[in-house]
Amino acid sequence: MKKPPAKPTKPRRKKYMQQHTAKDIRYGQKAVPQIATGAGGVALADLDRVANFLEQAFVEIDTLLDPNTRNPHLHMILHLLRGHIEGRLVSASSMVSAAGVPYATAVRKLADIQANGLVEQRPRTKTGKSFSLHPSALLLTQFQQLADRIDRIASTTLGESPQTRAKQDYFFGGSYVPGQSTIPPLAVRQRPLKLAGGLRILVHVDPTFMVMDNLKRQFDQIVGTNIHQRAFSIDRLREEALRNADRKKSSYDLIAVDLPWIGEFIDKGVIRPLPEVMDIDRLDPNDFHTAGWRAAHWGGVPCGVPSQTTPELMFFRKDWFAQAGLNPPATIEDVITAARHFHDPQNGNYGIAWNAARGTALGHTFMMTCAAFGQPIIDLPPRAGGFDTDILARGGFRPMFDTPQARAAAEYLLELLQYSPPDILSMSWYERVRPYAAGKVAMAYGYTLLAPYFELDETCSAHGNTGYLPHPHGRDGGAIAPVGGYAFCIPSNLAEERVPEAVEALVTFTSPGAQKLYVQNGSRTSPRYSVAADPEVRRLSPIFDAVDQMSWRDELQFWPRPPIPQISDIVQICGHELHDMLRGIATPADALARVQARTEDLMRHTKH
């Protein structure tokens, strides 16, 4: 008797991208958004859709037409692809069963498929007698081409929906630049990682890393071992990374490091410089956004690989500005004018949302606001396009909080306070985007990684109505987009026998194929030029083209938050003293004088 088709295994948890309304899920003490799925935003979307179409079509053909000859090659290939998409292991026996022909015939047909290089065989045991089967890179590339062709054939012969027509117009119109190539789906590693207890990763609790968690089953298959991911809020992430460095052996194979921490973590021996453990050319360094790649260096040496490059931008409501006859806010004066115009608290509408919560959130905001007025927080020498960050490892810098530019930045934040929501003084990373997404705020400072809040939720007022700009600048400043994000790093105390496999995981997770998969599942960050240039990625969101253009104009900069060893303490000093200013306890002059004195004392008593 023919075996019934294997049922897909149930997901281990409710899928992160499956909801149609934005909700919160909690990891530790920090809430993160549960993002709605957008068009084309599921894993291996095109392959999944076309494979499902072909399966259903052939079921109808096989059952309704008689006589009929079954196509065992295609049925086995579809079964193999379905397993890859769903994160299920596929065996030779299940392939033979899926063929739908006599056993001996199916075995011969499977051999044909293998002989043509369409299947990767991976050992499941040390003896190699038991193995699993996976689609090869060749099969994934060929099937992706088939998926594109079936889309075109279906749209031209059977008609198309307005959504499909818009998608086609965008792809074949001005968005498609000759020479842009489509990155093929991520194939499994031919040799599975051999790590006792599986691969252990420490990450930040944000939408991009939660996408990775949602794709756990796929990545388990791709790397060939179980992945254990721990996620913390930003302050707890740093604390855990520092605690881990004090252990005899690292509890993690990879840790996600906020870019401003690079200098501190090298100085304290938390992470290893990459040239000690790998050939850097394997990463294709020229493919990374320049600012993100350079921000992961210390003393001219790469110390991590960007896993997400997410500049902080100005989000603004294009429809509101158009109706009001206002130009997009390019300068500080434009921001104040627009915020004043749209501020209507009696009707629940506010001019602008930003990070004003005490501590880390406000500290980062003030540093980036100083940059908008043309000044870094330490006395870096100017150079073309910004300031010289190649000398950061030398140390000996003087803080710059007693300057006219810093005073102007502080007064700008005080002015913004007048046109902000009533809970602004407790508003931080996620809280500032929520009212913007809900249509209560005209403008918001926000990282691109937070854009899924409204880009993937069609019920949001801001959905499809958001423009993206670099930070509006003051008189002495220029247009910049301060670069944020995380780099994957190798812990210094990782057991030596685990280092080579951790490096292989590092290469896989930061590869173009992996980065594209994150984007297809809702991420709005990409550290690589090739991913941002992929036609399938570009049509998912205008944010990739906007960031790409900023990068080419040299507006992506990491000097606003220089990764010196004292940066975390300076963030806290700014975030506490400036919060007292916003509360009216201190004047701008007094708050900045305390920041200057405390940071001078800090830098005088530290190594660098």
Beta strands, then each sheet from edge to edge (+ up, - down):
strand 1: 23-27
strand 2: 30-34
strand 3: 119-123
strand 4: 131-135
strand 5: 199-204
strand 6: 227-232
strand 7: 254-258
strand 8: 297-298
strand 9: 301-302
strand 10: 305-317
strand 11: 350-353
strand 12: 382-383
strand 13: 386-387
strand 14: 441-447
strand 15: 466-469
strand 16: 481-489
strand 17: 556-557
sheet 1: 1+ 2-
sheet 2: 3+ 4-
sheet 3: 6+ 5+ 7+ 16- 10+ 14- 11-
sheet 4: 6+ 5+ 7+ 16- 17-
sheet 5: 6+ 5+ 7+ 16- 10+ 15-
sheet 6: 8+ 9-
sheet 7: 12+ 13-
end
